[in-house]
Amino acid sequence: MKLTVDFILITGVLLNILTILGLVRIQQKKLPHYILIIFWVLILGVFAYFYASLHELQTLKFIANYLEDGVRFFIPPLIFLYVKSIFIKDVNLVKKNLIHFVPFMIYFLIYTLPKSFYSGLEHIQFIDRHIDWALVQDLFGITYFLMSLWLFYRVKRTMKDNYSNITDKDFLWIEKFLISFLIVLIVDLILTISEISFGYNVTWDGYITVIFIIIAMSYLGYYGLMQSTIFLPDFLIQKNLLVDGEFENKSRYIKEEEKEALRKRFHKCMNEEKIFLSPDLNLKTIADKMDISDRKLSAFFAEVLNSNFYDTINSYRVEEAKIILKSDVVKSHSITGIGLSCGFSSKSSFYRIFKKKTNLSPSAYRNLVLKESHSTQ
């Protein structure tokens, strides 16, 4: 059993080091990358602590204890900061979020540091008698990971205001990262509650949690390393969606006399230039074409068209696809090819959006058109 755990720990350490090296090698690192480096270094400290405990390496255990003990008060707010750093454009972001790390600082100064030198201190014994730290840390961590997921899904919905082709793949790493470690914490909470409920206390339960962390690392490492930009979609860094912690204000400020002129310029871009055919189309591209600001264009969608960027652009793409599906062009092109030529980024997005707009799949729509044309002949 010891050999198996030893092998798993060494595997975890190697995976961890590879992950850190992958992040360190990124040339243009941004705040999210630095946060992830800190995160994986802390996880490495956890592995080192359990490895030292397994082999009774007292010196290493003493040093690693400073990284392991209380890490569950530090990592959850760190990940919350990580999610914010992806979506929020604010040079003072770290400073504004230091308050989230206060529980860790209190725990470290009052409990971890004194206990590492002398565990017989009166206040340490009092705390150990009345507080189950494992339970408190698990609940603390789960709360923060749920907050991070809430923020993530909230911002994900706003992508429709800025991009015309957003898929689940674009958020794959972040979503799987948050859910995987939330599962690890829930597993640890179940083990902790079991110990409390049945009155037993074992040392091996910590190793079970570590094994789940390594499984999560293996799973996440695959998806993270498979991305062209490790652990972070490029477009999320290039254009943050939040400013100073709040969503950009799209207040109603388009004047009545401006609306018709903007409508004509927009329809020219769509009907004459057909820029919606580009799969990489975003809000800024159209704003530059219309010679207005991103904010004004976003307000135009909301106030004049009563829609958002994502739905509006994809409506044009669906209409273009319908025209082609009705024509003879469909005979020499696959239906998927038609979708891609209309600006959709993939077969799945074409079929999903087309069906949402028409209540028919592209194939069913084509068959209906053929049936109607035959019946009129």
ChimeraX attribute file (.defattr): number of C-alpha atoms within 10 A of each C-alpha:
attribute: neighborCount
match mode: 1-to-1
recipient: residues
	/A:1	6
	/A:2	9
	/A:3	9
	/A:4	8
	/A:5	17
	/A:6	15
	/A:7	12
	/A:8	17
	/A:9	21
	/A:10	14
	/A:11	14
	/A:12	23
	/A:13	20
	/A:14	13
	/A:15	17
	/A:16	21
	/A:17	15
	/A:18	13
	/A:19	23
	/A:20	19
	/A:21	12
	/A:22	16
	/A:23	20
	/A:24	15
	/A:25	9
	/A:26	12
	/A:27	7
	/A:28	7
	/A:29	11
	/A:30	12
	/A:31	16
	/A:32	19
	/A:33	21
	/A:34	13
	/A:35	18
	/A:36	19
	/A:37	18
	/A:38	14
	/A:39	20
	/A:40	18
	/A:41	17
	/A:42	20
	/A:43	22
	/A:44	21
	/A:45	22
	/A:46	22
	/A:47	25
	/A:48	23
	/A:49	24
	/A:50	24
	/A:51	21
	/A:52	19
	/A:53	16
	/A:54	17
	/A:55	11
	/A:56	12
	/A:57	13
	/A:58	12
	/A:59	10
	/A:60	15
	/A:61	22
	/A:62	15
	/A:63	15
	/A:64	22
	/A:65	21
	/A:66	18
	/A:67	20
	/A:68	20
	/A:69	20
	/A:70	21
	/A:71	20
	/A:72	22
	/A:73	24
	/A:74	21
	/A:75	22
	/A:76	28
	/A:77	26
	/A:78	23
	/A:79	22
	/A:80	21
	/A:81	21
	/A:82	22
	/A:83	21
	/A:84	23
	/A:85	23
	/A:86	23
	/A:87	24
	/A:88	23
	/A:89	18
	/A:90	15
	/A:91	11
	/A:92	9
	/A:93	16
	/A:94	15
	/A:95	8
	/A:96	12
	/A:97	15
	/A:98	12
	/A:99	10
	/A:100	17
	/A:101	15
	/A:102	14
	/A:103	14
	/A:104	19
	/A:105	15
	/A:106	13
	/A:107	14
	/A:108	18
	/A:109	11
	/A:110	13
	/A:111	19
	/A:112	20
	/A:113	15
	/A:114	15
	/A:115	16
	/A:116	13
	/A:117	10
	/A:118	9
	/A:119	14
	/A:120	11
	/A:121	12
	/A:122	8
	/A:123	14
	/A:124	16
	/A:125	12
	/A:126	11
	/A:127	12
	/A:128	11
	/A:129	9
	/A:130	8
	/A:131	10
	/A:132	12
	/A:133	14
	/A:134	16
	/A:135	17
	/A:136	13
	/A:137	20
	/A:138	22
	/A:139	16
	/A:140	17
	/A:141	25
	/A:142	20
	/A:143	15
	/A:144	20
	/A:145	24
	/A:146	16
	/A:147	16
	/A:148	23
	/A:149	19
	/A:150	12
	/A:151	15
	/A:152	20
	/A:153	12
	/A:154	11
	/A:155	18
	/A:156	16
	/A:157	10
	/A:158	15
	/A:159	18
	/A:160	18
	/A:161	20
	/A:162	19
	/A:163	20
	/A:164	25
	/A:165	21
	/A:166	17
	/A:167	13
	/A:168	9
	/A:169	10
	/A:170	17
	/A:171	17
	/A:172	17
	/A:173	22
	/A:174	21
	/A:175	16
	/A:176	16
	/A:177	19
	/A:178	19
	/A:179	16
	/A:180	19
	/A:181	20
	/A:182	21
	/A:183	16
	/A:184	21
	/A:185	23
	/A:186	17
	/A:187	15
	/A:188	22
	/A:189	21
	/A:190	13
	/A:191	18
	/A:192	20
	/A:193	13
	/A:194	13
	/A:195	14
	/A:196	13
	/A:197	9
	/A:198	8
	/A:199	8
	/A:200	9
	/A:201	11
	/A:202	7
	/A:203	8
	/A:204	10
	/A:205	13
	/A:206	13
	/A:207	17
	/A:208	16
	/A:209	18
	/A:210	21
	/A:211	17
	/A:212	18
	/A:213	20
	/A:214	22
	/A:215	16
	/A:216	18
	/A:217	21
	/A:218	17
	/A:219	14
	/A:220	21
	/A:221	20
	/A:222	11
	/A:223	17
	/A:224	23
	/A:225	15
	/A:226	12
	/A:227	16
	/A:228	10
	/A:229	12
	/A:230	18
	/A:231	24
	/A:232	19
	/A:233	19
	/A:234	13
	/A:235	10
	/A:236	15
	/A:237	17
	/A:238	9
	/A:239	14
	/A:240	17
	/A:241	21
	/A:242	19
	/A:243	13
	/A:244	14
	/A:245	15
	/A:246	11
	/A:247	14
	/A:248	12
	/A:249	11
	/A:250	15
	/A:251	12
	/A:252	11
	/A:253	11
	/A:254	15
	/A:255	8
	/A:256	9
	/A:257	8
	/A:258	10
	/A:259	14
	/A:260	12
	/A:261	10
	/A:262	18
	/A:263	14
	/A:264	12
	/A:265	13
	/A:266	18
	/A:267	12
	/A:268	15
	/A:269	15
	/A:270	17
	/A:271	12
	/A:272	9
	/A:273	10
	/A:274	16
	/A:275	20
	/A:276	24
	/A:277	20
	/A:278	17
	/A:279	17
	/A:280	15
	/A:281	18
	/A:282	20
	/A:283	19
	/A:284	19
	/A:285	13
	/A:286	19
	/A:287	17
	/A:288	12
	/A:289	13
	/A:290	16
	/A:291	12
	/A:292	13
	/A:293	14
	/A:294	18
	/A:295	16
	/A:296	18
	/A:297	25
	/A:298	22
	/A:299	22
	/A:300	24
	/A:301	18
	/A:302	17
	/A:303	18
	/A:304	16
	/A:305	13
	/A:306	10
	/A:307	15
	/A:308	22
	/A:309	22
	/A:310	21
	/A:311	17
	/A:312	17
	/A:313	20
	/A:314	22
	/A:315	16
	/A:316	19
	/A:317	25
	/A:318	24
	/A:319	15
	/A:320	20
	/A:321	24
	/A:322	20
	/A:323	11
	/A:324	18
	/A:325	23
	/A:326	16
	/A:327	13
	/A:328	9
	/A:329	12
	/A:330	16
	/A:331	9
	/A:332	8
	/A:333	12
	/A:334	11
	/A:335	20
	/A:336	17
	/A:337	14
	/A:338	21
	/A:339	27
	/A:340	20
	/A:341	16
	/A:342	25
	/A:343	26
	/A:344	27
	/A:345	18
	/A:346	15
	/A:347	14
	/A:348	13
	/A:349	16
	/A:350	25
	/A:351	19
	/A:352	14
	/A:353	20
	/A:354	23
	/A:355	16
	/A:356	12
	/A:357	14
	/A:358	13
	/A:359	12
	/A:360	16
	/A:361	17
	/A:362	24
	/A:363	13
	/A:364	12
	/A:365	18
	/A:366	19
	/A:367	14
	/A:368	14
	/A:369	16
	/A:370	14
	/A:371	11
	/A:372	11
	/A:373	11
	/A:374	9
	/A:375	8
	/A:376	6
	/A:377	5
